[in-house]
């Protein structure tokens, strides 16, 4: 028959084990809640960041379209002040591009995105350099307007620049809509418009080579013609990236 002292010791041990068991159970429960709930919260935050990137990319699309239209207008009207504003705006676009690129890289490394999330991040990573380069091209056109090139242009040259500008702006509006709507079929339609821009490029090159302009003006206009042609190419490239985003195929 156990002594009173033995029963007391056993009772102390039993109560101590119960307390330790309760503590272990509480710790396990807390860990389980952390493991199961925090990832869900992180995924919600991850999707918020994806949505923010989407809005920022659309904002860059809008800026590029505005810059192309504004640069063309400044060149045709000789508005040197407006041209200078466009040149200064390019720094804003460069910063936005770098910010988006940095966030995309971070999410690719830390979040292990899969399926549509991965496609979206890869597409954004490929598109934003196209947008930044297109903004640079618009800036280059604006720089020529800021230097006072306009008075040296013939009516025929101005007419061709106006047509190239209109086609380029239309292409960028279509590229913007394609991205917003995830329109995989926009690539083929933009290719057709790009052919039109290429034809205008050839016409402008032929016109400035006719001997009606001074050599320095010819050089500048040859560059401008090339800038517009490259703007069309970038719009087509963007549409190809959108097709990948929408379908998962290049």
C-alpha positions as CSV (number, residue, x, y, z in Angstrom):
1,X,0.0,0.0,0.0
2,X,1.7,3.3,-1.1
3,X,2.6,5.7,1.6
4,X,1.1,9.2,1.9
5,X,4.4,10.7,0.7
6,X,4.5,8.4,-2.4
7,X,0.9,9.4,-3.3
8,X,1.8,13.0,-2.9
9,X,4.9,12.7,-5.2
10,X,2.8,10.8,-7.8
11,X,0.2,13.5,-7.7
12,X,2.8,16.3,-8.2
13,X,4.3,14.4,-11.1
14,X,0.9,13.9,-12.7
15,X,-0.1,17.5,-12.4
16,X,3.3,18.6,-13.8
17,X,2.9,16.3,-16.8
18,X,-0.6,17.6,-17.4
19,X,0.7,21.2,-17.4
20,X,3.5,20.3,-19.8
21,X,1.1,18.4,-22.0
22,X,-1.2,21.4,-22.1
23,X,1.7,23.7,-23.0
24,X,2.8,21.3,-25.8
25,X,-0.7,21.1,-27.1
26,X,-1.0,24.9,-27.1
27,X,2.3,25.3,-28.9
28,X,1.4,22.7,-31.5
29,X,-2.0,24.4,-32.0
30,X,-0.4,27.8,-32.4
31,X,2.2,26.4,-34.9
32,X,-0.6,24.7,-36.9
33,X,-2.6,27.9,-37.1
34,X,0.5,29.8,-38.3
35,X,1.3,27.2,-40.9
36,X,-2.2,27.0,-42.3
37,X,-3.3,30.7,-42.1
38,X,-0.2,32.8,-42.8
39,X,0.4,31.3,-46.3
40,X,-3.2,32.3,-47.2
41,X,-2.6,35.8,-46.0
42,X,0.7,35.9,-48.0
43,X,-1.1,34.7,-51.1
44,X,-3.7,37.4,-50.7
45,X,-0.9,40.0,-50.5
46,X,0.8,38.4,-53.5
47,X,-2.3,38.8,-55.6
48,X,-2.6,42.4,-54.5
49,X,0.9,43.0,-55.7
50,X,0.0,41.3,-59.1
51,X,-3.0,43.6,-59.4
52,X,-0.8,46.7,-58.6
53,X,1.7,45.6,-61.3
54,X,-1.1,45.2,-63.8
55,X,-2.3,48.8,-63.1
56,X,1.2,50.2,-63.3
57,X,1.8,48.5,-66.7
58,X,-1.4,49.9,-68.0
59,X,-0.3,53.3,-66.8
60,X,2.9,52.9,-68.8
61,X,0.9,51.9,-71.9
62,X,-1.1,55.1,-71.6
63,X,2.0,57.3,-71.1
64,X,3.6,55.8,-74.2
65,X,0.5,56.5,-76.3
66,X,0.4,60.1,-75.0
67,X,4.1,60.6,-75.7
68,X,3.9,59.4,-79.3
69,X,0.9,61.6,-80.0
70,X,2.5,64.6,-78.2
71,X,5.9,64.2,-80.0
72,X,4.2,64.1,-83.4
73,X,2.1,67.1,-82.6
74,X,5.1,69.0,-81.3
75,X,7.1,68.2,-84.5
76,X,4.3,69.2,-86.8
77,X,3.4,72.4,-85.1
78,X,6.9,73.4,-84.0
79,X,5.8,73.7,-80.3
80,X,9.3,73.6,-78.7
81,X,7.9,74.1,-75.2
82,X,5.6,71.1,-75.4
83,X,8.5,69.1,-76.9
84,X,10.7,69.9,-73.9
85,X,8.0,68.8,-71.5
86,X,7.8,65.4,-73.3
87,X,11.6,65.1,-73.0
88,X,11.5,65.7,-69.3
89,X,8.6,63.2,-68.9
90,X,10.9,60.4,-70.1
91,X,12.7,60.3,-66.7
92,X,9.3,59.6,-65.0
93,X,8.7,56.6,-67.4
94,X,12.3,55.3,-66.8
95,X,11.7,55.3,-63.0
96,X,8.3,53.6,-63.3
97,X,9.9,50.9,-65.6
98,X,12.7,50.2,-63.1
99,X,10.2,50.1,-60.2
100,X,8.0,47.5,-61.9
101,X,11.0,45.5,-63.0
102,X,12.4,45.4,-59.5
103,X,9.0,44.2,-58.0
104,X,8.6,41.5,-60.7
105,X,12.1,40.2,-60.0
106,X,11.4,40.1,-56.3
107,X,8.1,38.2,-56.7
108,X,9.6,35.7,-59.1
109,X,12.3,34.9,-56.5
110,X,10.3,34.9,-53.3
111,X,6.8,33.8,-54.2
112,X,7.4,30.8,-56.5
113,X,4.5,31.7,-58.8
114,X,2.9,29.0,-60.9
115,X,0.7,28.7,-64.0
116,X,-1.1,32.0,-64.8
117,X,0.7,33.9,-62.1
118,X,4.1,33.0,-63.6
119,X,2.9,33.8,-67.1
120,X,1.7,37.2,-66.0
121,X,5.0,38.1,-64.2
122,X,7.1,36.9,-67.2
123,X,4.9,38.8,-69.6
124,X,5.2,42.0,-67.5
125,X,8.9,41.5,-67.3
126,X,9.1,41.3,-71.1
127,X,6.7,44.1,-71.9
128,X,8.0,46.9,-69.7
129,X,11.3,47.1,-71.5
130,X,9.3,47.5,-74.8
131,X,7.3,50.3,-73.2
132,X,10.5,52.0,-71.9
133,X,12.2,51.8,-75.3
134,X,9.1,53.1,-77.1
135,X,8.9,56.1,-74.7
136,X,12.6,56.7,-75.5
137,X,11.8,56.8,-79.2
138,X,9.0,59.3,-78.6
139,X,11.4,61.4,-76.6
140,X,13.9,61.3,-79.5
141,X,11.2,62.7,-81.8
142,X,10.4,65.4,-79.3
143,X,14.1,66.3,-79.0
144,X,14.1,67.1,-82.8
145,X,11.1,69.3,-82.4
146,X,12.7,71.1,-79.4
147,X,15.7,71.9,-81.6
148,X,13.5,73.8,-84.1
149,X,13.5,71.3,-86.9
150,X,9.9,72.0,-88.0
151,X,10.4,75.2,-90.2
152,X,12.8,73.3,-92.5
153,X,10.2,70.6,-93.4
154,X,8.4,70.6,-96.7
155,X,4.6,70.2,-96.8
156,X,5.0,66.7,-98.3
157,X,7.4,65.6,-95.5
158,X,5.0,67.0,-92.9
159,X,2.1,65.1,-94.4
160,X,4.0,61.8,-94.3
161,X,5.1,62.5,-90.7
162,X,1.5,63.2,-89.8
163,X,0.4,59.8,-91.3
164,X,3.2,57.9,-89.6
165,X,2.3,59.5,-86.3
166,X,-1.4,58.6,-86.7
167,X,-0.6,55.0,-87.5
168,X,1.9,54.7,-84.7
169,X,-0.6,56.1,-82.1
170,X,-3.4,53.8,-83.4
171,X,-1.1,50.8,-83.0
172,X,-0.3,51.8,-79.5
173,X,-3.9,52.2,-78.6
174,X,-4.6,48.8,-80.0
175,X,-1.6,47.3,-78.1
176,X,-3.0,48.9,-74.9
177,X,-6.4,47.4,-75.5
178,X,-4.9,44.0,-76.3
179,X,-3.1,44.0,-73.0
180,X,-6.1,45.2,-71.0
181,X,-8.4,42.6,-72.7
182,X,-5.8,39.8,-72.9
183,X,-6.6,39.7,-76.7
184,X,-4.5,37.0,-78.3
185,X,-5.7,37.9,-81.8
186,X,-4.4,41.4,-81.7
187,X,-0.9,40.4,-82.8
188,X,-2.0,39.5,-86.4
189,X,-4.0,42.7,-86.7
190,X,-1.1,44.8,-85.5
191,X,1.2,43.1,-87.9
192,X,-1.1,44.4,-90.7
193,X,-0.9,48.0,-89.4
194,X,2.9,47.6,-89.1
195,X,3.1,46.9,-92.8
196,X,1.3,50.2,-93.4
197,X,3.8,52.0,-91.2
198,X,6.7,50.3,-93.0
199,X,5.3,51.5,-96.4
200,X,5.1,55.1,-95.0
201,X,8.7,54.8,-93.7
202,X,9.8,53.9,-97.3
203,X,7.8,56.8,-98.7
204,X,9.3,59.3,-96.2
205,X,12.8,58.0,-96.8
206,X,12.3,58.5,-100.6
207,X,10.9,62.0,-100.1
208,X,13.8,63.2,-97.9
209,X,16.3,61.8,-100.4
210,X,14.9,63.8,-103.3
211,X,17.3,66.7,-102.7
212,X,14.7,69.2,-101.5
213,X,16.1,69.4,-98.0
214,X,19.4,70.4,-96.5
215,X,21.7,67.5,-95.6
216,X,21.5,68.1,-91.8
217,X,17.7,68.0,-92.0
218,X,17.8,64.9,-94.2
219,X,19.9,63.2,-91.5
220,X,17.5,64.2,-88.7
221,X,14.4,63.1,-90.7
222,X,15.9,59.8,-91.6
223,X,16.3,59.2,-87.9
224,X,12.7,60.2,-87.2
225,X,11.4,57.9,-89.9
226,X,13.4,55.1,-88.2
227,X,12.0,56.0,-84.8
228,X,8.4,55.7,-86.1
229,X,9.2,52.4,-87.7
230,X,10.6,51.0,-84.5
231,X,7.6,52.2,-82.6
232,X,5.5,50.0,-84.8
233,X,7.8,47.0,-84.2
234,X,7.6,47.5,-80.4
235,X,3.8,47.5,-80.6
236,X,3.9,44.2,-82.5
237,X,6.3,42.7,-80.0
238,X,4.0,43.7,-77.1
239,X,1.1,42.0,-78.8
240,X,3.2,38.8,-79.1
241,X,3.8,38.9,-75.4
242,X,0.1,39.5,-74.8
243,X,-0.7,36.4,-76.9
244,X,1.6,34.4,-74.6
245,X,-0.1,35.8,-71.6
246,X,-3.5,34.9,-72.9
247,X,-2.7,31.4,-74.3
248,X,0.6,30.2,-72.8
249,X,2.1,29.8,-76.3
250,X,4.5,32.1,-78.2
